[in-house]
Amino acid sequence: MLKSYKKANNLAGALVFGLALTTYLLTLEPTVSFWDCGEFIASANKLLVPHPPGAPTFLLLGRLVSLLAGSPAQVAAWVNGLSALSSSFTVLFLFWTITMLAHKLVLRGADYTQQPTASQTLQILGAGLVGALAFTFSDSFWFNAVEAEVYAMSSLCTAVVVWLMLKWESRATEPDSDKWLILIAYVIGLSIGVHLLNLLALPALGLLYYFRKTARPTTRGSLLALGLSGALVLAILLGIIPGLPSVAGDFEVFFVNSVGLPFNSGVVLFLLLLVGSIGAGFWLARRTGRVRLHTALLSLVFILIGYSTYLIVPIRSGFNPALDENNPEDVLSFVSYLKREQYGSRPLLYGPQFNAQPVDQQQGAPRYERSHDAQGHDTYVVAERRLETTYSDQDKMLLPRLYSNQPGHVRAYQNWVNVQPDQKPTMAQNLAFLVNYQLGHMYWRYFLWNFVGRESDVQQAGVLWPGSSKNGLPAELANNPARNNFYALPLVLGLLGLFFQVKRDGRNALVVGLLFVLTGLAIVLYLNQPPTEPRERDYTFAGSFYAFAIWIGLGVLALHELLRYALRPERLRLVVAPLLALAVPAIMATQGWDDHNRSNRYAALDWAKNMLRSVAPNAILITYADNDTFPLWYAQNVENFRPDVRVAVLSYLNTDWYVDQMKQPANQSKPWPLSLAHKDYSQGTNDYLPYVENPAVSALNVKEFLQLVKQNSPLLQVQTQSGKSLLSYPTTNFYLDVDTAAVRRLGIIPKARKQQVVARMSWQASKEALEKNTLVILDLLATNDWQRPVYLSTSIPEQDYAGLDQYLQLEGLAYRVLPAQNPQVQPREVGTVSTELLFDSLMRKFSYRNLNRPGVYYDETIRRTTGQYREQFARLSQAYLRAGETAKARQVVEHCLRVMPDDTIPFDYNNADLIAPLVKLGQQKRAHALFDLLTDRTQQSLAYYSQHEPGVFEREIGVNLLTLQHLYQAAADTNDRARAARVAALAEQYYPRS
């Protein structure tokens, strides 16, 4: 009989797994996505080194599945499929977890050997089916399941660990039950190489262990178990992950510098000592018969075995691959990589508030670099000592939430808790920010998205409650595919399951509840999120939503009990309860399908290839951030598309390891021509150069300035308050002399612009400071001498163009830096349009696959990013009209409206720049319709967004005000006074007043 239940449980699990896998494969993104996916796919395919702290387990498995690809173009789909497979297995283990817990509830605590009756089996399997499918179609989990990110596999690790612990609990009295604990340790070790979120499940499992091993659990014992399991988390999080490599690093420095041994000797000696210590522990446990010590040591060993996937990081880094972030090729840089030191830190329990004034700076831990002494012996030298800022105790507070002093963050703090920037926040304001923003906005909002409903995919979108109306909503929200209403049914069913489990099995309810809290609310406290984020962060809390899905499943049992009062026949309840409950995952699936279906979507890959198509052969392309970089890395390293182009991230150029890599060949790209040596940009050296005016210096020759920098010239040195000397610059006026004859011989200037070549490029730099990346770019321009094309991505904000705006030439999705100056640059425009090259890019080279295909879902990130296509189309059409080439202008406008129509990518402010060209082309009716459409939408949007709390929809309000500016300019250009007056009235009504 027992076998029949096991068979039914396994078959039902297989069914759930199949449904989940089918769903995810049907909605899978066929190629690369935006954000980190491009970096992860490229790193998996060629075992590269991604951003800290890496995900080596994920990368190794990604490498295995990428080998199944029939061509490079299929690699992304296979690695995306790894997430789909991981998510499907997560759903399977969730199903088995729910059935194990439901078994206890239905059979009232009987052990796993007791066979349920047929009716009880239906109840148990119905609970598992509903809970698992509800999680399958939950918003955040589904999003992670169809792209190459680590969160799907991270959820799988959590699911496996929870299931294994329940398996151990049901077999804890068997002689070999400890094997389950050792297997848990191994999975935890592997999970470290995916994401550290899984460690937060350990306290819940520690509590389960205590309940199972103790005949009469007490509150004091439960708290002690929680404390010990929390200490175990810290031991792994601090003692094993960075701790062991840190100690190995100390051994390395000591034995190399003090004893005189060669590099890596200290690491080898530390490993021998570690293995010897563990071996001695086993000998002691065996000699004294200490079973628990033996099990603990075995668990440690298996955690280390799982953790050993991290060895690929320094190994691969040692080969200097095309992507080698932080260059962690020795134990010391590897520790920095693990600790994510480049991202800084946030105060958690005690620290300064946002307007705390520094009282001192102290030298922190040294950062070592490899070198050789005068005799040629290996040695480590101190490259820098990081300065640590100290604050007075009166400027510190417990649990600091209002800690960031960035101007944008301070302004956002004001919006959330009305704190004044020149006053110390009170503890009440501090806790109000925790409750209102960090807990309310950045957790409970996400929680309710998954189990109540979501208003839209616009960032900061709220919860869609039952009964919500579309009246008064702007079109972008009313017609948004991500507007999903679950009518709070998943929430209600989950709460029923929670109360039912608390009533019948309080101990396991506490375990699930602790899992829910630790993977949700506790993460909020640990992350201490700033008041603004570049994207939604709901994926962080997938473990918490997993725990709630358990209660959704158990809610089927609660529903069965409630129906006892309305439906007397048992058989009828067995049918009705699951059918009613199945409405929950059914409505989640139907509501969520359109906005989670990424099939037929190629926007990110086409964006990457189009940007690479924009530049000349052997170009250097400087990009801005994730979305104009990571897809390009994928295209180059996986599909081998334009490997001659050297892509460089602007912010990364502030680090020495990245500049070092630019001076090395990568793929088919030659090294950057730079004159600065490593010592000139080593971390801690020339990180920024302050502006210290010297009236005697009217202008600064870039080449002479670089020579002074390399000499660490006293002419540029200034003293800081800490006593450290910094290099500065005495004027904001820079110039670079140009050999015009040589430039003309190179043939890099378009024929129409040959008269615009200048013998001296002059520009103004910032009046605050030059960051290291600007210094490197200046060196590139001076040393390259126009031999290689240098481009800046159009995604880079104008203020980050290093003052070179007037020497930029638009050729696609990138500006080329040229020693040519256009005296007729249009107001409000950057650089000069090369009509011939831009036309070739936009009309011939670029691909816009499915951007005009109805039914393909494009989220906010894609809609915002692809708006840059429209910007370039508008600029090109305007340039042709100024040149009197109306036929070309008409062709450009028509092509723009055809490849990106309003019904797939809704019109934005860039379309307003097509209004004047349409009028000049004799299409007034079409232009006026476009003007009125954009004006009506903008008015609706501003009316809606301005009703919310200040700052919540700051970006959306800003975009709509920008639309008004573009519309007003279009009305002015076409002498349309009536429409200009309407737009001006709207701007007057909604423009913020200081």
Secondary structure, DSSP 8 states (H G I E B T S, - for coil): -HHHHHHHHHHHHHHHHHHHHHHHHHT--SS--TTTHHHHHHHHHHT-B-STT--HHHHHHHHHHHTT-SSGGGHHHHHHHHHHHHHHHHHHHHHHHHHHHHHHHHTTT--TTS---HHHHHHHHHHHHHHHHHHHT-HHHHHHHTSS-SHHHHHHHHHHHHHHHHHHHHTTTSTTTHHHHHHHHHHHHHHHTT-GGGGGGHHHHHHHHHHHH-SS--HHHHHHHHHHHHHHHHIIIIIITTHHHHHHHHHHHIIIIIS---TTHHHHHHHHHHHHHHHHHHHHHHHHT-HHHHHHHHHHHHHHHHHGGGGHHHHHHTT--S-BTT---SHHHHHHHHTTGGG-----SEEE-TT--EEEEEEEEEEEEEEE-TT--EEEEEEEEEEEEEE-GGGEEES--S----HHHHHHHHHHH---TTS---HHHHHHHIIIIIIIIIIIHHHHHHHTEE--SSTT--B--TT---TT--HHHHT-TT-EE-TTHHHHHHHHHHHHHHHH-HHHHHHHHHHHHHTTHHHHHHH---S--SS--GGGGHHHHHHHHHHHHHHHHHHHHHGGGT---HHHHHHHHHHHHHHHHHHHHHHHHHHH--TT--HHHHHHHHHHHTS-TT-EEEE-SGGGTHHHHHHHHTS--STTSEEEETGGGGSHHHHHHHTS-BTTB--------HHHHSTTSSSEEEB---TT---EEHHHHHHHHHTT-TTTEEE-TTS-EEE-BS-SEEEEE--HHHHHHHT-S-GGGGGGB-SEEEEE--SSEEEHHHHHHHHHHHHHTTSS-EEEETTS-GGGSTT-GGGEEESSSEEEE-SB--TT--TT--SEE-HHHHHIIIIII---TTTT-TT----HHHHHHHHHHHHHHHHHHHHHHHTT-HHHHHHHHHHHHHHS-TTTS---HHHHTTHHHHHHTT-HHHHHHHHHHHHHHHHHHHHHHTTS-TTTTHHHHHHHHHHHHHHHHHHHHTT-HHHHHHHHHHHHHHS---
